[in-house]
Amino acid sequence: MRGIKRVSVTPADITFLEGPGPRLALRRHRAQGAPRGALLFVHGATLASDLYDVPVEGYSWMAAAAAAGREAFAVDLRGYGRSERPQSLDRPAAENPPYARATEVLADIDRAVEAVREMTGRDKIDLVGGSWGSITCGLYAGGSGASKTRRLILYAPLFAERNAGWLEICGDPTDPDRLNPALGAYRWVEEAGLRARWDGEIPITDKTKFRPEAVFRALIDSAMAADRAASQRQPAAFRAPNGTLVDLHSVFSGRPLYDPKAIEVPTLLLRGDADPTSTHSDASRLFEELGAAIRQYTVIGGASHFAVAERAAPQLFQAADAFLSA
C-alpha cells in the first residue's frame, strides 16, 4: 500500500494540556515530508496511548502514520498514562465510584482535538478509536465532534452484543447481569494478568507467532513507567479507571451507548479475525447501522483484539492508510 513502510521509532514529543478539566498528556509524531493530514488516536480501557506507539521497529502505528505523511497524535484520557489521576484510591468503593465514563471523557477528546487543530492548522482531523475508544469516538463523531472529524476509524469496535466472559469480569459475582457494586475508581493491572488476558485471545499455543515478546515487554515497561505508583506495589501494577468497566458491562449486556445512525462521516471498521471481544457479528451489525454513506469493514487475518501490537500490525496500518488516503 502507498505510504507505509517499516520504520524505526524515535521518542514522541509529549505536550501537557492544562484545564479546564484534568491535565492531559498528548503525544506527537511529526509528519515525514509534506503533511497529508492530522490523525488523533484514542485508546481503550486498559492500555493508554503507548499501545499506538510501541517502541519496537515496525510496531508503532503513530510512527507508521507519520512516515506516511500524517501528523500523528495520541491522547492519554483522564486517569490514564501520563495524564492526571485523582488521589482518592484508598477510600471505600461507595465513596469512590468508577472513574472516567465514556460520557465524561468526551470533554478530554474534544480538548485533544482542539489542540491538534491549533497545532496543525487543520479544520478537520481524522480520528482513530480502539476498543472502548471506539465507543467514545463513536459518541464524539456522531455528536459534538461531527464538524471537526474528517474520517473515523473504529479499531476493534464494540457496539452491543452479549458477552458472557466480559460480564463475569464486570458483573456482580452472584449475578453477572448486574454491575459489580464493589467497583471503585480504579483497578490495578499486573503484568501477569495482562499477559493472561492477551494470551487467552490468541487461538494458538505458541503466542509468539502472533505477538513478539519484545512488543509485550515494551508495552508493560511503558505502562509501568507512566504510573508513579506502579513500583510501590509488589508485584508492580499500573492503574486503569473502572468507568470503562461500567460502560463495557452495558455494551456486553446488549445495550449500546451511542447511535451509529448519527455517524455520517466516512467510517472504517477494522478488527482482527481472531478477536473474541470485538466479534464479527457485533461489527457487522454496527456496520449495517452506520449513518455514513461511505463506510468500510475490513478484517485482518491472524490477529486478536490487540492486533495493533501483533505481527499482523503492518497489514492493519496499511488498511487504515488506504482508507484515509481515499
NORNORTA-V74986 format. One record per residue. N is the residue number from 0. RES is the residue in one letter. PHI is phi in degrees with one decimal (none if undefined). OMEGA is omega in degrees with one decimal (none if undefined). Layout:
{{N;RES;PHI;OMEGA} {N;RES;PHI;OMEGA}}
This chain:
{{0;M;none;-178.1} {1;R;-63.2;169.6} {2;G;89.9;-178.3} {3;I;-105.3;175.0} {4;K;-144.5;178.7} {5;R;-75.3;-173.3} {6;V;-124.8;172.3} {7;S;-75.3;-174.5} {8;V;-112.5;172.3} {9;T;-96.5;-177.9} {10;P;-57.9;178.8} {11;A;-75.3;168.2} {12;D;-78.6;179.2} {13;I;-120.4;177.7} {14;T;-112.4;177.4} {15;F;-108.3;-179.9} {16;L;-93.7;179.5} {17;E;-81.8;-173.2} {18;G;-41.8;10.8} {19;P;-71.7;-177.3} {20;G;93.1;-177.8} {21;P;-63.2;175.9} {22;R;-68.9;-174.9} {23;L;-116.5;175.2} {24;A;-95.4;179.1} {25;L;-125.3;178.7} {26;R;-97.6;-174.5} {27;R;-143.0;165.7} {28;H;-117.3;-176.7} {29;R;-76.8;-179.5} {30;A;-61.5;173.4} {31;Q;-92.5;-174.9} {32;G;92.9;-178.7} {33;A;-66.1;-178.0} {34;P;-61.3;179.9} {35;R;-108.4;-178.9} {36;G;147.9;179.6} {37;A;-124.7;-172.5} {38;L;-133.0;178.4} {39;L;-115.3;177.2} {40;F;-98.7;177.3} {41;V;-123.3;-170.9} {42;H;-81.4;-179.1} {43;G;-99.1;-166.5} {44;A;-83.4;-172.9} {45;T;-119.7;-178.9} {46;L;-87.4;-179.3} {47;A;-85.0;-172.6} {48;S;-64.4;177.2} {49;D;-54.8;-177.8} {50;L;-60.5;-179.5} {51;Y;-91.0;-174.4} {52;D;-140.3;-179.3} {53;V;-63.3;-175.8} {54;P;-79.2;175.7} {55;V;-129.7;-176.1} {56;E;-53.1;177.4} {57;G;90.7;-174.6} {58;Y;-120.3;174.7} {59;S;-100.2;176.7} {60;W;-63.3;179.4} {61;M;-62.4;179.6} {62;A;-64.3;177.8} {63;A;-64.7;178.6} {64;A;-64.8;179.1} {65;A;-65.9;177.8} {66;A;-64.8;177.7} {67;A;-85.5;174.8} {68;G;93.9;-179.6} {69;R;-108.0;171.0} {70;E;-75.4;-171.4} {71;A;-106.0;-179.6} {72;F;-128.5;173.3} {73;A;-146.9;-176.8} {74;V;-107.6;166.0} {75;D;-92.4;179.3} {76;L;-69.4;-176.8} {77;R;-51.2;178.6} {78;G;85.2;-176.5} {79;Y;-116.5;170.3} {80;G;52.6;-177.0} {81;R;-96.4;178.6} {82;S;-81.0;-175.2} {83;E;-65.7;178.3} {84;R;-122.1;175.9} {85;P;-66.8;-174.2} {86;Q;-105.2;-173.4} {87;S;-108.9;-170.9} {88;L;-65.7;-173.6} {89;D;-86.5;179.3} {90;R;-76.9;178.3} {91;P;-59.1;-176.9} {92;A;-57.3;-179.0} {93;A;-62.4;-179.8} {94;E;-102.7;-169.3} {95;N;-141.4;-170.4} {96;P;-67.5;179.2} {97;P;-50.4;-172.5} {98;Y;-105.9;171.9} {99;A;72.4;171.8} {100;R;-71.3;-179.6} {101;A;-56.3;-178.8} {102;T;-66.0;179.4} {103;E;-75.1;-173.3} {104;V;-83.0;174.7} {105;L;-58.0;178.2} {106;A;-65.5;178.1} {107;D;-67.4;178.6} {108;I;-61.4;-179.2} {109;D;-65.1;177.2} {110;R;-62.9;178.6} {111;A;-66.4;178.2} {112;V;-60.3;179.8} {113;E;-62.5;177.9} {114;A;-64.3;178.7} {115;V;-64.4;178.6} {116;R;-60.1;-179.5} {117;E;-68.4;-176.0} {118;M;-72.2;-176.3} {119;T;-111.1;-177.9} {120;G;74.5;-179.1} {121;R;-89.5;176.5} {122;D;-76.2;177.8} {123;K;-124.2;179.5} {124;I;-126.5;174.2} {125;D;-88.2;-172.6} {126;L;-131.7;175.0} {127;V;-120.3;175.3} {128;G;-123.0;-176.8} {129;G;-109.9;176.3} {130;S;58.3;175.4} {131;W;-56.7;176.4} {132;G;-64.3;174.5} {133;S;-68.8;177.6} {134;I;-71.5;-178.0} {135;T;-64.7;179.7} {136;C;-74.3;173.4} {137;G;-63.4;176.2} {138;L;-61.0;-175.0} {139;Y;-70.3;-176.1} {140;A;-70.4;177.8} {141;G;-94.2;-178.0} {142;G;-135.4;-172.4} {143;S;-64.5;-177.5} {144;G;-96.6;-175.4} {145;A;-57.8;-175.8} {146;S;-76.3;-178.2} {147;K;-108.5;-175.5} {148;T;-106.3;178.2} {149;R;-85.7;177.0} {150;R;-138.3;-174.1} {151;L;-126.5;173.2} {152;I;-117.8;175.5} {153;L;-106.9;-176.8} {154;Y;-94.3;-174.6} {155;A;48.2;-170.5} {156;P;-68.3;175.4} {157;L;-121.2;-178.9} {158;F;-128.8;-175.6} {159;A;-166.3;178.4} {160;E;-136.3;-179.4} {161;R;-62.1;-179.2} {162;N;-138.0;-173.4} {163;A;-62.4;179.8} {164;G;-62.2;179.1} {165;W;-72.6;176.7} {166;L;-65.1;175.1} {167;E;-65.6;179.5} {168;I;-74.5;-173.4} {169;C;-93.1;-169.5} {170;G;-92.2;174.9} {171;D;-63.6;-179.6} {172;P;-56.2;-179.9} {173;T;-89.5;-179.5} {174;D;-158.5;-175.6} {175;P;-58.0;178.2} {176;D;-73.4;174.1} {177;R;-103.3;176.6} {178;L;-63.0;177.8} {179;N;-62.4;-177.1} {180;P;-72.5;-177.4} {181;A;-88.3;-179.9} {182;L;-63.1;173.6} {183;G;-98.7;-177.0} {184;A;-66.6;-173.9} {185;Y;-131.8;163.6} {186;R;-124.2;178.1} {187;W;-99.7;-177.5} {188;V;-107.8;178.2} {189;E;-96.6;179.3} {190;E;-56.0;-176.8} {191;A;-62.6;-179.5} {192;G;-67.8;179.4} {193;L;-67.4;177.9} {194;R;-62.2;-179.0} {195;A;-62.7;179.4} {196;R;-64.1;-178.9} {197;W;-63.7;178.8} {198;D;-59.0;179.9} {199;G;-65.0;180.0} {200;E;-92.9;179.4} {201;I;-95.7;-168.4} {202;P;-84.9;176.9} {203;I;-132.5;-175.8} {204;T;-69.9;-179.5} {205;D;-84.8;-174.7} {206;K;-66.2;-177.8} {207;T;-69.3;175.5} {208;K;-71.9;174.2} {209;F;-97.7;-169.1} {210;R;-132.9;175.4} {211;P;-61.6;179.9} {212;E;-61.2;-179.9} {213;A;-62.3;179.0} {214;V;-69.7;178.0} {215;F;-60.2;-178.9} {216;R;-61.1;-178.9} {217;A;-65.6;179.3} {218;L;-66.1;178.6} {219;I;-61.3;-178.6} {220;D;-60.6;-179.9} {221;S;-65.7;-178.4} {222;A;-65.4;179.4} {223;M;-67.2;-178.2} {224;A;-66.4;-177.0} {225;A;-77.0;-178.2} {226;D;-112.4;-175.4} {227;R;-63.8;-179.4} {228;A;-84.6;-173.5} {229;A;-60.3;-174.7} {230;S;-74.9;-179.3} {231;Q;-84.1;179.6} {232;R;-106.1;178.4} {233;Q;-133.5;-1.3} {234;P;-70.8;-179.3} {235;A;-59.6;-179.9} {236;A;-155.3;175.7} {237;F;-109.1;-175.3} {238;R;-94.4;173.8} {239;A;-132.9;-178.3} {240;P;-61.1;-178.3} {241;N;-93.7;174.0} {242;G;-57.2;177.7} {243;T;-61.1;-178.8} {244;L;-67.9;175.3} {245;V;-63.7;178.5} {246;D;-63.0;-177.7} {247;L;-67.2;177.0} {248;H;-61.6;177.8} {249;S;-65.8;-177.9} {250;V;-60.8;-176.6} {251;F;-81.2;168.2} {252;S;-98.0;179.0} {253;G;90.3;-178.7} {254;R;-109.5;-177.6} {255;P;-68.8;-179.3} {256;L;-106.5;174.8} {257;Y;-151.9;-178.3} {258;D;-101.5;-178.9} {259;P;-60.1;-179.2} {260;K;-64.1;-179.8} {261;A;-78.3;-180.0} {262;I;-87.6;-177.2} {263;E;-113.7;178.0} {264;V;-76.4;177.0} {265;P;-53.0;-170.2} {266;T;-133.4;174.3} {267;L;-115.2;169.1} {268;L;-97.5;-171.5} {269;L;-138.7;-177.8} {270;R;-146.9;175.0} {271;G;-83.8;-175.2} {272;D;-69.6;-178.7} {273;A;-99.9;-175.9} {274;D;-77.4;179.0} {275;P;-89.3;179.5} {276;T;-95.9;171.4} {277;S;-96.6;-171.8} {278;T;-89.9;178.4} {279;H;-61.8;-177.9} {280;S;-65.6;179.3} {281;D;-68.8;179.7} {282;A;-65.1;179.4} {283;S;-64.6;177.7} {284;R;-64.1;177.9} {285;L;-60.2;-179.5} {286;F;-58.2;-178.4} {287;E;-66.2;-175.9} {288;E;-93.6;179.1} {289;L;-61.7;176.7} {290;G;-84.1;-176.8} {291;A;-71.0;176.0} {292;A;-69.8;176.3} {293;I;-101.9;179.7} {294;R;-147.2;-174.9} {295;Q;-145.3;177.4} {296;Y;-128.4;-176.8} {297;T;-121.8;178.4} {298;V;-112.0;179.7} {299;I;-98.6;-178.7} {300;G;-73.4;176.7} {301;G;66.7;-177.0} {302;A;-144.3;179.9} {303;S;-105.9;179.3} {304;H;-62.2;-178.4} {305;F;-99.8;-174.9} {306;A;-52.3;-177.1} {307;V;-60.9;-178.9} {308;A;-119.8;179.0} {309;E;-119.9;-176.1} {310;R;-62.4;178.4} {311;A;-81.6;-174.7} {312;A;-53.7;-179.8} {313;P;-57.8;176.8} {314;Q;-64.6;178.6} {315;L;-64.3;179.7} {316;F;-60.6;-178.8} {317;Q;-64.9;-179.6} {318;A;-63.1;179.3} {319;A;-65.6;-178.5} {320;D;-65.2;178.8} {321;A;-62.8;179.1} {322;F;-66.6;-178.9} {323;L;-68.0;-177.9} {324;S;-86.7;-174.6} {325;A;-65.2;none}}
